Amino acid sequence: MVKSKKDGFENEGSKERKNKNRLKSVRSDFNAGSIDSFQQIYDVVAVSWIATKLGMGFTTLKNKSASPGDFTLNEIQRYADLIGIDFEDLLLFVKVRRGRPKHRTKKRKS
């Protein structure tokens, strides 16, 4: 049961509206090119809320955000849909920030 605002809790509809408005801000900033990291998104919209909307756990989302190359294409599509941006734009954002591979293969001697 959701407690009333006067009890210190907001109702779910109010939280949902606030987060959707925050996503609009993120979308504007992303389209303007002023988002440089996933952390900037999480400074505006709670990681836990985004994780729930994407159907993944909090820790999973944080880990993948720290190592963006671990996101699947499906997850990138869902993330882009949630924010309201083009898939290709978020894919490029991830590619630029994916960093080095975790495991390198050794070159074979000929």
VENNOR-V240844 format. One record per residue. N is the residue number from 1. RES is the residue in one small letter. PSI is psi as a letter, one per 20 degrees, with the letter a starting at -180 (999 if undefined). NEAR is the number of other C-alpha atoms within 8 Angstrom. Layout:
N/RES/PSI/NEAR
N/RES/PSI/NEAR
This chain:
1/m/p/2
2/v/p/7
3/k/q/9
4/s/r/9
5/k/h/8
6/k/i/5
7/d/j/6
8/g/j/7
9/f/q/9
10/e/q/10
11/n/r/10
12/e/h/7
13/g/h/6
14/s/g/8
15/k/g/9
16/e/g/8
17/r/g/8
18/k/g/8
19/n/h/9
20/k/h/8
21/n/h/8
22/r/h/10
23/l/h/11
24/k/g/9
25/s/g/8
26/v/g/12
27/r/g/11
28/s/g/8
29/d/g/10
30/f/g/9
31/n/h/8
32/a/i/6
33/g/j/7
34/s/j/7
35/i/p/10
36/d/i/6
37/s/r/6
38/f/h/9
39/q/h/7
40/q/h/9
41/i/g/10
42/y/i/9
43/d/h/7
44/v/g/9
45/v/p/11
46/a/p/8
47/v/g/10
48/s/h/8
49/w/g/8
50/i/g/9
51/a/g/12
52/t/g/10
53/k/h/8
54/l/i/10
55/g/k/6
56/m/r/9
57/g/q/9
58/f/g/10
59/t/h/6
60/t/g/8
61/l/g/11
62/k/g/9
63/n/g/8
64/k/h/11
65/s/h/9
66/a/h/7
67/s/m/10
68/p/h/12
69/g/i/11
70/d/i/7
71/f/p/8
72/t/r/7
73/l/h/6
74/n/g/6
75/e/h/9
76/i/h/12
77/q/g/9
78/r/h/9
79/y/g/9
80/a/g/12
81/d/g/10
82/l/g/9
83/i/h/10
84/g/k/7
85/i/r/11
86/d/q/8
87/f/g/10
88/e/h/6
89/d/g/8
90/l/h/11
91/l/g/9
92/l/g/8
93/f/g/8
94/v/g/10
95/k/g/9
96/v/h/7
97/r/j/9
98/r/i/10
99/g/a/8
100/r/q/4
101/p/q/5
102/k/h/4
103/h/p/4
104/r/q/5
105/t/q/4
106/k/q/4
107/k/p/4
108/r/q/4
109/k/p/3
110/s/999/2
